[in-house]
Amino acid sequence: MKYEELLERAMKKIPKDINRGERFNPPAVESFIEGNRTIVTNLHALANYLNRDLNHIVKFLAKELAAPGNVDGKRVIFIGKFPNKVINEKVQLYIKQYVRCKECGSPDTKFEKEDRILMLHCMACQARYPVPKVK
């Protein structure tokens, strides 16, 4: 058999629906609206998965949603009605700004303080750069 025939035969045996299988799959935020408040039930799990401080994530989300938010035991409560989709979009923005490396895209990063500047240090490619402060 020729090489091309063997290659074609091998390609036919490969399944078409191969999952990329990325290892970084943060849990989706689970929330519900109660009155004029939005209650997020699994932000602790997300913070643990991202290896970030829960208060940093809550502060970021409160700023992005333009609503006060506070931690109440296992729940996080935001004043205002926010659909689950909106909160998940804000979490993806947080991941882009504060978790993933801008150089290689790796989620294996950690925060380090240099003087008074918060730096993101990538454990994969050793890149270091400042991240914006959450006000």
N, CA, C and O of each residue as an XYZ file, in Angstrom:
540
protein
N       0.832     -1.188      0.000
C       0.000      0.000      0.000
C       0.868      1.240      0.000
O       1.964      1.259      0.561
N       0.361      2.258     -0.632
C       1.071      3.527     -0.656
C       0.787      4.297      0.629
O      -0.189      4.045      1.335
N       1.667      5.231      0.900
C       1.549      6.051      2.104
C       0.218      6.795      2.154
O      -0.434      6.824      3.197
N      -0.184      7.387      1.052
C      -1.430      8.149      1.011
C      -2.634      7.273      1.319
O      -3.558      7.707      2.008
N      -2.630      6.030      0.809
C      -3.727      5.113      1.074
C      -3.776      4.741      2.554
O      -4.853      4.689      3.147
N      -2.619      4.484      3.148
C      -2.557      4.166      4.571
C      -3.025      5.346      5.423
O      -3.747      5.177      6.405
N      -2.602      6.531      5.027
C      -2.995      7.729      5.764
C      -4.508      7.945      5.676
O      -5.153      8.273      6.672
N      -5.055      7.763      4.501
C      -6.493      7.924      4.321
C      -7.258      6.895      5.138
O      -8.278      7.220      5.745
N      -6.785      5.678      5.159
C      -7.424      4.616      5.942
C      -7.366      4.931      7.438
O      -8.338      4.707      8.159
N      -6.240      5.444      7.895
C      -6.102      5.809      9.312
C      -7.013      6.976      9.668
O      -7.611      6.993     10.744
N      -7.122      7.948      8.773
C      -7.960      9.114      9.037
C      -9.439      8.727      9.139
O     -10.189      9.354      9.887
N      -9.860      7.711      8.401
C     -11.246      7.263      8.459
C     -11.564      6.605      9.796
O     -12.719      6.605     10.222
N     -10.563      6.048     10.461
C     -10.780      5.363     11.736
C     -10.791      6.315     12.933
O     -11.195      5.923     14.028
N     -10.355      7.550     12.738
C     -10.357      8.523     13.831
C     -11.774      9.062     14.002
O     -12.397      9.480     13.026
N     -12.294      9.058     15.244
C     -13.646      9.596     15.445
C     -13.709     11.076     15.120
O     -12.750     11.814     15.347
N     -14.853     11.507     14.583
C     -15.020     12.903     14.165
C     -15.239     13.839     15.351
O     -14.878     15.013     15.282
N     -15.823     13.338     16.429
C     -16.185     14.192     17.555
C     -15.175     14.090     18.705
O     -15.538     13.825     19.851
N     -13.935     14.300     18.376
C     -12.897     14.265     19.407
C     -13.013     15.531     20.251
O     -13.013     16.644     19.726
N     -13.110     15.345     21.557
C     -13.172     16.471     22.480
C     -11.757     16.975     22.712
O     -10.826     16.193     22.906
N     -11.613     18.286     22.689
C     -10.289     18.880     22.886
C      -9.768     18.564     24.275
O      -8.560     18.424     24.466
N     -10.664     18.451     25.249
C     -10.283     18.014     26.578
C      -9.390     18.979     27.314
O      -8.411     18.568     27.938
N      -9.710     20.257     27.252
C      -8.894     21.222     27.972
C      -9.013     20.960     29.463
O     -10.100     20.663     29.959
N      -7.918     21.067     30.173
C      -7.906     20.737     31.587
C      -8.413     21.873     32.463
O      -8.699     21.647     33.639
N      -8.532     23.077     31.937
C      -8.998     24.218     32.714
C     -10.470     24.457     32.432
O     -10.825     25.114     31.454
N     -11.315     23.926     33.287
C     -12.766     24.071     33.145
C     -13.351     24.553     34.464
O     -13.840     23.748     35.255
N     -13.305     25.870     34.710
C     -13.853     26.363     35.974
C     -15.354     26.130     36.044
O     -16.039     26.167     35.022
N     -15.869     25.888     37.252
C     -17.307     25.658     37.376
C     -18.095     26.916     37.039
O     -17.667     28.030     37.340
N     -19.238     26.726     36.417
C     -20.114     27.864     36.107
C     -20.722     28.378     37.408
O     -20.985     27.609     38.333
N     -20.939     29.672     37.462
C     -21.518     30.283     38.647
C     -22.988     29.897     38.741
O     -23.725     29.960     37.757
N     -23.402     29.496     39.938
C     -24.796     29.156     40.188
C     -25.395     30.256     41.048
O     -24.907     30.537     42.143
N     -26.452     30.873     40.545
C     -27.066     31.967     41.293
C     -28.575     31.935     41.115
O     -29.105     31.297     40.205
N     -29.242     32.637     42.005
C     -30.683     32.806     41.885
C     -31.063     34.177     42.429
O     -30.350     34.769     43.239
N     -32.200     34.658     41.960
C     -32.681     35.981     42.363
C     -33.741     35.798     43.435
O     -34.682     35.019     43.288
N     -33.557     36.542     44.519
C     -34.507     36.494     45.632
C     -34.865     37.935     45.981
O     -34.065     38.644     46.592
N     -36.048     38.363     45.601
C     -36.439     39.760     45.815
C     -35.597     40.664     44.931
O     -35.568     40.493     43.713
N     -34.916     41.620     45.537
C     -34.031     42.504     44.762
C     -32.562     42.141     44.980
O     -31.675     42.965     44.758
N     -32.311     40.916     45.412
C     -30.944     40.457     45.644
C     -30.637     39.261     44.749
O     -31.515     38.466     44.415
N     -29.374     39.158     44.374
C     -28.906     37.991     43.631
C     -27.975     37.226     44.553
O     -27.029     37.796     45.096
N     -28.233     35.961     44.731
C     -27.462     35.131     45.641
C     -26.672     34.114     44.825
O     -27.236     33.328     44.064
N     -25.357     34.149     45.003
C     -24.455     33.216     44.313
C     -24.073     32.142     45.318
O     -23.586     32.450     46.406
N     -24.292     30.891     44.963
C     -24.112     29.801     45.926
C     -22.776     29.078     45.840
O     -22.392     28.397     46.791
N     -22.058     29.205     44.730
C     -20.833     28.410     44.593
C     -19.590     29.247     44.303
O     -18.663     28.758     43.657
N     -19.549     30.474     44.757
C     -18.371     31.304     44.490
C     -17.152     30.821     45.270
O     -16.018     31.042     44.845
N     -17.378     30.159     46.418
C     -16.262     29.579     47.180
C     -15.557     28.505     46.348
O     -14.327     28.462     46.296
N     -16.333     27.647     45.706
C     -15.757     26.583     44.877
C     -14.992     27.170     43.702
O     -13.927     26.674     43.337
N     -15.538     28.232     43.108
C     -14.858     28.883     41.997
C     -13.536     29.502     42.455
O     -12.520     29.379     41.772
N     -13.555     30.163     43.603
C     -12.333     30.777     44.132
C     -11.264     29.711     44.406
O     -10.085     29.926     44.124
N     -11.672     28.580     44.947
C     -10.722     27.491     45.189
C     -10.170     26.944     43.877
O      -8.977     26.656     43.777
N     -11.026     26.801     42.878
C     -10.595     26.280     41.585
C      -9.596     27.224     40.917
O      -8.609     26.786     40.325
N      -9.871     28.529     41.021
C      -9.001     29.525     40.394
C      -7.767     29.828     41.240
O      -6.847     30.503     40.777
N      -7.745     29.335     42.468
C      -6.653     29.601     43.398
C      -6.520     31.110     43.660
O      -5.424     31.669     43.635
N      -7.657     31.738     43.910
C      -7.714     33.171     44.185
C      -8.494     33.411     45.461
O      -9.291     32.572     45.881
N      -8.259     34.568     46.079
C      -8.956     34.960     47.289
C     -10.409     35.283     46.946
O     -10.674     36.022     45.998
N     -11.340     34.738     47.705
C     -12.762     34.967     47.463
C     -13.090     36.453     47.516
O     -13.864     36.944     46.694
N     -12.514     37.172     48.471
C     -12.813     38.598     48.604
C     -12.364     39.390     47.382
O     -13.002     40.381     47.026
N     -11.283     38.974     46.736
C     -10.821     39.643     45.521
C     -11.840     39.461     44.399
O     -12.136     40.406     43.667
N     -12.374     38.254     44.263
C     -13.374     37.977     43.229
C     -14.658     38.751     43.517
O     -15.251     39.331     42.607
N     -15.089     38.761     44.778
C     -16.314     39.477     45.146
C     -16.148     40.968     44.885
O     -17.064     41.615     44.377
N     -14.991     41.514     45.229
C     -14.731     42.939     45.001
C     -14.787     43.260     43.503
O     -15.361     44.274     43.105
N     -14.191     42.397     42.677
C     -14.214     42.586     41.225
C     -15.644     42.525     40.703
O     -16.061     43.393     39.936
N     -16.399     41.504     41.112
C     -17.770     41.359     40.633
C     -18.638     42.525     41.081
O     -19.477     43.002     40.316
N     -18.444     42.991     42.315
C     -19.225     44.127     42.813
C     -18.943     45.372     41.966
O     -19.852     46.142     41.657
N     -17.691     45.553     41.600
C     -17.331     46.705     40.761
C     -17.933     46.562     39.366
O     -18.503     47.516     38.835
N     -17.811     45.394     38.779
C     -18.311     45.169     37.420
C     -19.836     45.230     37.345
O     -20.394     45.716     36.361
N     -20.505     44.737     38.382
C     -21.965     44.743     38.396
C     -22.513     46.074     38.914
O     -23.717     46.323     38.854
N     -21.625     46.921     39.421
C     -22.019     48.210     40.003
C     -23.059     48.001     41.100
O     -24.059     48.713     41.183
N     -22.787     47.002     41.935
C     -23.703     46.675     43.026
C     -22.896     46.201     44.222
O     -21.902     45.495     44.052
N     -23.305     46.575     45.429
C     -22.585     46.080     46.605
C     -22.754     44.573     46.745
O     -23.814     44.020     46.452
N     -21.693     43.924     47.197
C     -21.737     42.489     47.403
C     -21.024     42.138     48.690
O     -20.024     42.762     49.048
N     -21.539     41.137     49.385
C     -20.872     40.698     50.610
C     -20.989     39.190     50.760
O     -21.902     38.558     50.229
N     -20.036     38.633     51.503
C     -19.993     37.199     51.749
C     -20.835     36.914     52.984
O     -20.652     37.530     54.034
N     -21.762     35.968     52.843
C     -22.639     35.583     53.941
C     -22.547     34.070     54.108
O     -23.337     33.325     53.529
N     -21.589     33.627     54.893
C     -21.373     32.188     55.067
C     -20.863     31.567     53.787
O     -19.796     31.930     53.291
N     -21.630     30.627     53.251
C     -21.245     29.948     52.004
C     -21.770     30.659     50.768
O     -21.481     30.253     49.643
N     -22.546     31.727     50.978
C     -23.163     32.431     49.857
C     -22.555     33.816     49.701
O     -21.963     34.365     50.631
N     -22.716     34.363     48.510
C     -22.337     35.748     48.249
C     -23.594     36.445     47.756
O     -24.276     35.960     46.852
N     -23.892     37.586     48.357
C     -25.129     38.303     48.045
C     -24.797     39.633     47.390
O     -24.019     40.425     47.922
N     -25.396     39.867     46.228
C     -25.281     41.141     45.519
C     -26.643     41.814     45.539
O     -27.666     41.167     45.313
N     -26.656     43.107     45.810
C     -27.904     43.861     45.791
C     -28.212     44.212     44.334
O     -27.457     44.941     43.690
N     -29.304     43.698     43.833
C     -29.703     43.904     42.449
C     -30.062     42.572     41.811
O     -29.712     41.505     42.316
N     -30.760     42.656     40.703
C     -31.174     41.455     39.975
C     -30.249     41.259     38.782
O     -30.243     42.059     37.846
N     -29.462     40.177     38.827
C     -28.506     39.889     37.766
C     -28.705     38.461     37.283
O     -28.608     37.523     38.075
N     -28.983     38.282     35.990
C     -29.122     36.917     35.459
C     -27.801     36.150     35.589
O     -26.715     36.730     35.613
N     -27.937     34.854     35.669
C     -26.779     33.968     35.782
C     -25.789     34.200     34.636
O     -24.576     34.147     34.837
N     -26.310     34.456     33.443
C     -25.462     34.674     32.267
C     -24.556     35.884     32.462
O     -23.379     35.835     32.103
N     -25.084     36.962     33.024
C     -24.298     38.180     33.232
C     -23.166     37.924     34.229
O     -22.032     38.351     34.010
N     -23.475     37.233     35.313
C     -22.448     36.944     36.320
C     -21.369     36.050     35.734
O     -20.186     36.263     35.998
N     -21.754     35.053     34.943
C     -20.760     34.175     34.318
C     -19.879     34.937     33.329
O     -18.689     34.644     33.217
N     -20.443     35.909     32.611
C     -19.633     36.733     31.706
C     -18.603     37.544     32.491
O     -17.460     37.687     32.057
N     -19.006     38.071     33.637
C     -18.088     38.850     34.477
C     -17.000     37.953     35.055
O     -15.857     38.386     35.198
N     -17.337     36.719     35.386
C     -16.335     35.773     35.880
C     -15.325     35.459     34.770
O     -14.128     35.353     35.037
N     -15.797     35.309     33.529
C     -14.881     35.068     32.412
C     -13.944     36.266     32.214
O     -12.770     36.089     31.887
N     -14.455     37.464     32.409
C     -13.616     38.661     32.334
C     -12.572     38.649     33.447
O     -11.419     39.014     33.218
N     -12.965     38.234     34.646
C     -12.023     38.118     35.769
C     -10.913     37.126     35.422
O      -9.734     37.395     35.650
N     -11.303     35.986     34.872
C     -10.321     34.961     34.504
C      -9.348     35.518     33.467
O      -8.145     35.273     33.554
N      -9.853     36.256     32.497
C      -8.994     36.836     31.464
C      -8.014     37.838     32.058
O      -6.843     37.854     31.678
N      -8.477     38.677     32.987
C      -7.624     39.732     33.539
C      -6.716     39.270     34.671
O      -5.584     39.739     34.788
N      -7.211     38.340     35.516
C      -6.504     38.028     36.755
C      -6.054     36.578     36.910
O      -5.432     36.247     37.920
N      -6.343     35.708     35.958
C      -5.954     34.307     36.110
C      -5.077     33.838     34.947
O      -3.969     33.353     35.172
N      -5.544     33.972     33.741
C      -4.783     33.472     32.583
C      -3.585     34.357     32.264
O      -3.662     35.584     32.329
N      -2.481     33.710     31.918
C      -1.266     34.424     31.525
C      -1.486     35.062     30.152
O      -2.014     34.430     29.238
N      -1.076     36.311     30.024
C      -1.221     37.009     28.744
C      -0.202     36.513     27.712
O      -0.400     36.693     26.511
N       0.870     35.900     28.170
C       1.909     35.419     27.256
C       1.563     34.044     26.669
O       1.564     33.861     25.452
N       1.269     33.083     27.551
C       1.073     31.713     27.070
C      -0.353     31.203     27.257
O      -0.693     30.140     26.736
N      -1.198     31.938     27.990
C      -2.584     31.524     28.187
C      -2.791     30.507     29.295
O      -3.907     30.026     29.489
N      -1.751     30.176     30.012
C      -1.857     29.176     31.070
C      -2.635     29.718     32.265
O      -2.496     30.892     32.610
N      -3.451     28.878     32.899
C      -4.141     29.305     34.119
C      -3.292     29.104     35.378
O      -3.721     29.452     36.478
N      -2.099     28.550     35.219
C      -1.221     28.286     36.359
C      -0.467     29.546     36.743
O       0.717     29.695     36.440
N      -1.169     30.455     37.417
C      -0.589     31.732     37.802
C      -0.845     31.988     39.277
O      -1.693     31.350     39.901
N      -0.098     32.931     39.814
C      -0.339     33.346     41.193
C      -0.010     34.824     41.329
O       0.754     35.385     40.543
N      -0.603     35.441     42.342
C      -0.336     36.847     42.622
C       0.907     36.972     43.483
O       1.136     36.168     44.386
N       1.705     37.987     43.196
C       2.854     38.333     44.030
C       2.887     39.846     44.157
O       2.577     40.565     43.207
N       3.263     40.322     45.326
C       3.374     41.764     45.550
C       4.833     42.173     45.379
O       5.731     41.556     45.952
N       5.060     43.209     44.595
C       6.373     43.823     44.472
C       6.191     45.277     44.857
O       5.512     46.033     44.163
N       6.793     45.661     45.954
C       6.544     46.965     46.559
C       5.042     47.064     46.814
O       4.517     46.319     47.642
N       4.348     47.950     46.136
C       2.899     48.055     46.320
C       2.146     47.652     45.062
O       0.956     47.941     44.929
N       2.820     46.996     44.152
C       2.219     46.617     42.870
C       1.893     45.131     42.874
O       2.743     44.302     43.198
N       0.658     44.799     42.514
C       0.243     43.403     42.418
C       0.665     42.861     41.054
O       0.284     43.396     40.013
N       1.448     41.802     41.079
C       1.978     41.202     39.849
C       1.374     39.809     39.665
O       1.121     39.096     40.636
N       1.149     39.439     38.412
C       0.717     38.094     38.073
C       1.952     37.336     37.603
O       2.622     37.753     36.658
N       2.250     36.229     38.261
C       3.422     35.423     37.923
C       2.941     34.095     37.350
O       2.240     33.336     38.021
N       3.320     33.823     36.115
C       2.946     32.581     35.441
C       3.940     31.493     35.829
O       5.151     31.665     35.687
N       3.423     30.390     36.314
C       4.284     29.284     36.718
C       4.733     28.450     35.512
O       5.683     27.674     35.621
N       4.065     28.601     34.371
C       4.409     27.823     33.180
C       5.544     28.472     32.395
O       6.530     27.811     32.071
N       5.408     29.776     32.084
C       6.419     30.430     31.238
C       7.247     31.463     32.000
O       8.123     32.108     31.424
N       6.969     31.618     33.292
C       7.701     32.544     34.166
C       7.496     34.019     33.818
O       8.276     34.864     34.257
N       6.475     34.338     33.048
C       6.186     35.738     32.737
C       5.679     36.434     33.994
O       5.028     35.822     34.841
N       5.987     37.726     34.100
C       5.537     38.526     35.234
C       5.079     39.869     34.692
O       5.787     40.514     33.919
N       3.890     40.283     35.104
C       3.406     41.596     34.675
C       2.380     42.087     35.690
O       1.753     41.286     36.383
N       2.210     43.400     35.774
C       1.256     43.953     36.743
C      -0.176     43.746     36.282
O      -0.471     43.724     35.087
N      -1.056     43.596     37.260
C      -2.480     43.476     36.969
C      -3.177     44.715     37.525
O      -2.705     45.314     38.490
N      -4.301     45.099     36.915
C      -5.013     46.281     37.405
C      -5.551     46.064     38.810
O      -5.963     44.959     39.165
N      -5.544     47.116     39.598
C      -6.049     47.039     40.962
C      -7.570     47.106     40.935
O      -8.155     47.896     40.193
N      -8.202     46.271     41.750
C      -9.655     46.296     41.884
C      -9.975     47.353     42.931
O      -9.539     47.253     44.078
N     -10.735     48.363     42.534
C     -11.031     49.464     43.457
C     -12.368     49.291     44.119
O     -12.771     50.129     44.925
